[in-house]
Amino acid sequence: MSKYISIFFLTLMACVFLFFILSSVFSGGGNPAEEAVHTFGTLIVLLLSFLISRVYVLIDAVKKK
């Protein structure tokens, strides 16, 4: 179980790092919608990290059968 938790946090950290690096490169500055994009982007990154860790659980469950 700790393997899947570490996969979750590893993908979460990598995705958040890439999200903020890429968003700072492409930000035009001064746009009021930018904060909303950061909020929704962070939520999407969190959900995708959870889905990636769940996929690893499913792959291991199929391998054991």
Buried (B, 14 or more C-beta within 10 A) or exposed (E): EEEBEEBBEEBBEEBBEEBBEEBEEEEEEEEEEEEEEBEEBBEEBBEEBEEBBEEBEEEEEEEEE
